[in-house]
Amino acid sequence: MRFGRTSKAVGTAAIAALALSACASTEGGGGGDSTEGGSQASGGNTSVTVAEVNQFTSFNSNSATGNVDINGTIEYLTQWDFNYLTNDLELKRREEFGTYKKLSEDPLKIKYTINEGVVWSDGTPIDAGDLMLAWAVQSGHFDDAKTNDAGDVVSGTNYFSYAGSTSGLGLTDVPEIGDDGRSITMTYSKPYADWEIAFGVGLPAHVVAKGAGLKNEQALTDLLLSAPEGDPENPKKRPKLKKVANFWNTGFDTTTFPSNKGLTLSSGPYMVESMVPDRSMTLVRNPEYDWGPEPKIDEIVIRYIPESPSQVQALQNGEVDIIAPQASGDIKASLEQLSGFKMLTGQMLSFDHIDLKYGGVFKDVDVRKAFMNTIPRNQIVQSTIAQVIPDAKPRDSHVFDMGTPGYKASVKVNGSENWQEVDIQKAKELLNGRTPKVKIMYNADNPNRVDAYTLIAESAEKAGFNVVDGGLPGNKWGAALTAGGWDATIFGWISDGVGVTGVPQLYGCGSASNFTGFCDEKAQQAMDELIVTTDPQKQQELKITVDKRLFETGYGLPLFQSPGIIAYNDKLKGIEFMGNQTGVWWNFWEWEVAK
């Protein structure tokens, strides 16, 4: 998805730390024409086919259920915004789309304006109504829910199931609309560290209004302007707002091309033209898009190919032009043998981890820590990423990426030293004769996750745990994260690599992306202070506090970070390695097919 909003749950390989300057390019020899599905240059029309691991599930990648990598990719291609990141993690403004300006420092006041003539792909102007809906979602302004220690709502309502953290925009009151309905101005009650990367347009308000049964977009805007702020001490039923939130939460979820074409509206260079369930998606130029850089490719086809060897074979056969397979020694060696292709390698901002529920079988901290003592992290590293990085080691922080500022400082004090080796005897002592039944959920189409599960299950059973295989196909594991039904889960997070709001997104009390129910007073205080802190050293100290509490309370364990690989047809130009969640797509408008 667009940067600065949320970290993404990934069903692909978890791919590692910030070291983009270490990218390498390997060029194969030879040439050869692309065959069906590959890049073509015929009659001036160009088409590029890209392999992706996961299947598309939602046009709303900001929702708790839609917050997976492939959905974010489609959003990045089809929904333009105020800014983006280069592969050097440099912030670039898209002033051809709209502008934002800091009107004052104290109080912090920011004005966002959509340029005249900028429209959705159905011709509807993008305006303050769209901005107001985005603010309502990302601020949590109307939420009035109270939750228990397990994170379950016991009174009131959380309206929009936003995957990101609402702690930043939650510092703002209802925005002021101006510029003939093209701008909003937000005023913060406190400083906000991530103000410049915190807000984006999101979904079309006129489509959401219609889906919720409202007369038009103006009716939705009026509702958002007039509804009182949520008060957990005095919650109110708001049926119209609930209908709006319900449609925003799930109305854009689909694995087939929707009959309601409003769900597919684009504000960017491309729009979705067709979808083949379980197989592919085709995007074409958005005819209404006439601002910003003009893409050089006419059509992009995305093929869902979960297995890395199959991706390599598809590239070799000319069925696809670009792949980013799970990095392994065998895959790298296979790619190096191909001719007519180029390969880029580097590190990415992602990590694999196993998380434990703060409830059910793991309600007792001793049971959580007993399980953690059985996790063979070194074996997992050796069976997965060590094939590519021979000296690879387990990651020892939940919060800091390896190689980034703060990682070593946190590792010295966060308590990760207690989980370096498997200790079956200690696990048995903590269990004290108990034989807990633990269901572990993971993406069964991901070889690294299968290896991790197998090794964890085998080790845990030695201590007395009864492990249940909860592996799911790649197109189902994302929804299962929010649906529950698991005790432990193995998956990955991939982030933008900027800002601090991602910390409360993943670990904040009640956050939609906090699937474990972790809610710790000391950690929450640190996160509340973190988002209003602008000093980098103080930010680091607060993040270390959160990291430490995650280990102390038995959250689970980080497993590893791993390299990224991109391989592509050498007839393509403009392909560059990117380490954050946008991956190879970060500069798609610069791609072109050599003539």
PyMOL commands that set and color helices and strands:
alter all, ss='L'
color gray80, all
select helices_A, chain A and resi 20-22+69-78+128-139+169-171+179-181+195-197+205-211+217-226+239-250+261-264+308-316+329-336+360-362+365-372+377-383+385-387+407-413+416-419+424-431+447-463+477-483+502-507+521-530+536-552+583-590
alter helices_A, ss='H'
color red, helices_A
select strands_A, chain A and resi 8-10+24-27+40-42+45-52+83-85+91-93+98-104+109-114+146-147+153-155+176-178+183-187+270-276+280-285+299-304+322-323+341-347+350-356+437-443+466-472+488-494+556-560+563-569+572-573+592-593
alter strands_A, ss='S'
color yellow, strands_A
deselect
rebuild
show_as cartoon
